[in-house]
Amino acid sequence: MDSQPIKEYCRSLGLTAVGIAPNRLTEPEHRTDICPLAAGKGPERYDLAGVLPGCRAAVVILFPYYQLPAEGANLSLYCQFPDYHGIIRQYLEKITAWLRQNWPESHQEAVVDTSVLAERQLAVEAGLGFQGDNGCLINKTWGSWCFIGAVLTTLPLEPDLPDTGECCHCGACTRCCPGKCFSSGRYDYRTCKSYLTQKKGELTPEEIIILRKTPLVFGCDECQRCCPCNAQVPVTPVPEFKRRRQSRLTVQELEPLTNRQFKERYGERAFAWRGKKLLLRNLALLDARE
């Protein structure tokens, strides 16, 4: 079945990076350790029919979010605007409704990065990019500053050819990583600063040293910031990623808030899901380095 009308509809929404993936993804020969914050852990990551029974393909869409860094920022770029999950889901729901209107007998399931699926492999097999040494999906236009969304469907869409690009293996991400989490040749989430900023409880002295190497209190952009594939990336065309930007948090604004007030003020932000206590811990640890 020709997917061109579907791609054209996505482009009418301002989404230019669209591809079709098959219902069964290729499992890697050597699996890296899965971060405990990820939903999927095993073979279920590669079987789309496990999420949508009868699934025959997936419409995969990239949502570029790059914008020029703000001075004094201490939040990762991906969480400086309202939670991307909700923004992406609104777009995916429009696509789902359009598919249902045009093919009433079909069934769809929208997924963002909270599903069990291996989303980067999904995008690779949809022809939208390749995986770099830092594990990020890299698109030829938008670099790695992209979120991945997909609409699984029972429509028999013809898959696109997988992207055959390859990382240039320049070593920049390994050199820039605060925790050297790529040094072994495979991603080690245990020394990834982004993971450590979201890890609850007390951090070890070694983990605190990693946390203090850069000023971000939530997330880590270092391996993307230094990647040569991101050198000429355009600013995001998605309007929702340009609105209500907040690039910095302080102890003074967080500490007086009750948990309820924190949720009311920041509940729609991606940095809020692990709670106020964790953010205050990170802020205190970073303040102590100065």
Summary of the structure (lengths in Angstrom):
residues: 290
radius of gyration: 19.4
end to end distance: 59.8
largest distance: 61.3
contacts: 889
relative contact order: 0.18
helix: 35%
strand: 13%
